[in-house]
Amino acid sequence: MIPTAHLHHVAYVVADLDAALPLFVARFGLTQEIREVMPEQGVEAIMLGAGAAGVELIAPLDPDGAIARFLDKRGEGLHHVAFGVPDVAAMLARLTRDGVELIDTAPRRGLGGHLVAFVHPSSGAGALTELVEVAHAER
C-alpha cells in the first residue's frame, strides 16, 4: 500500500529573511510559526502558516553551502515542494525499490525537528521534492 501524502509546504529561497517576511505576513496574511537556525544545513528558516499547508522561507548562512549556491545561480524564488508522509524511512525504501533518484537515502533532521529527506529533481518532474514525516493531522 502506498502511504498517503499531503502537501506540507512550499519553500522559497530568500537573501534576507527579515526583508522577505513582511511580504508574506502583511501582504498575504500568513503567520510566523517557527524560526530556526540550522547550522548543519547552513541555513536559517521560517515556517509560515498558510491554512492546511505552510510556506517556508530559507536564507543561507554558509556562503559556500547549497542554498547560497542556489541563490547565486537562480536568485530568490521557489526552491522545493514538500509532502507530509507518515513514515519517511518507509517512503525512502519504497522509492529506492522503484528506482527513484534520491538526494537523501536516510531521514535527517529538518525545520521544527521533523524527519525529512529530499528526492532529486530528476525524479520529481524537474522540481526538488522534500518528504516530511508528520502525524496524519499534523502539518
N, C-alpha and C positions, 0 to 999 in steps of 0.2 A: 504494500500500500504506500502511495506517495503521501508524505506529510503535507498538510495544508499550509500554505504560505500566505501571508498578507503583507500589503505594503506597510513597511515600518517607517521609512523616512527617505527623503531625497537630500543629497548633500551638495553644498556649494563650497568651492574654494574661494577664499577672500584674502586680500592682502592685509586687512586690518579689521579685526572683529568689532572693535568699538565703533568704527566708521560704518560698517555694514549693518550692525544691529538695528539702528533706527529705521532703516529701510523696511525691514521685516516686521518690526514691532509697531511703529507708528503708521506706516502705510497699509499694512496687511492685518494688523491686529493680532499678531502671533504673540505668544507669551514665552519668556525665557524659563526653561525648566532645569537645565543643567549647564554649568560652565566648568570646564575641567582642563587642566594642563596634563598632557600625556607625553612625558619626555621620551618614553620608549618608542613612540611613533613620530616624535619630532613635531608635534602639533599642539595647539590649543583649540578646543572645540566648544561650541554651544549647541544645545538641542533646544529647539523652539517647538512649542505645542501648536499643532495645526489640525485640530479635530482628531480624527482617528489615527492619523499619521503625524509625522514630525518633519521639520526642516532642520538640517544640521549645517552649521557654518564651521568651516575648518580654516585655520590660518597656520602657516608654517612657523615653527620655532627654530628649526635646524636649516640654515641656508643651503646645505648640501643634501637635504632629505628629499624624499619622493614628492612631497606636497610642494616644496619650494621649486623643484624642477618642473612640476606640472604647471604651477603659476607662471614661471618664466617662459615656458613653451606655449601655453594656451591662454594665459591671462585668467582673470576671475571668471567663474561660471560653474556650471553643473559638473560635478565630479563623479558621483555614483548614485545608484538607486539601491535601496536596502529592503530586503524582505525579512519579516519575522517568521521564524520557524521554531517548532517545539524542541528540536534537538540538532544543533549544528553538526556535531560529530557524525550522527547518523546520516544527515543530509550530505556531508562530505563523502562518506563511504559510498552512498548511492551514486553521487555524481562521478566519483572515481570509477566505479564499475561501469558507468555509462560512457566513459571516455571523455568526460568534460575536463577542459584545461583549468586548473586551479592555481591561484596565487598562494593560498594557504592550504596545506594538507592537514593541518590540525587547528582547532579553535585557539584564539588568543583573546586577551582582554581588550575590550573596546570601551567607548564612552559609557559612563554610568555603571561600569563593572560588568556589562553584558559580555558573553562569549560571542565572538564574531569570526568570520572568515570571508575571504574575497574570492570571487570567481573571475578568471581572466576575461577581458573584453572580447577576445576571440571566441569565447563560448557564451557570450551574452549579447549577441546581435550588435557588437561593437561598443557596448557600454560596460563599464566596470560595475559589477554587482556584488553587494555585500549580503551575507546571511547573518542574522542577529538572533540569538537564542532568547526566546521570550515565552512566558506562560501564555496560554491561549488568549486571555483577555487583556494582557499587558501590552503596552506599546513599547 
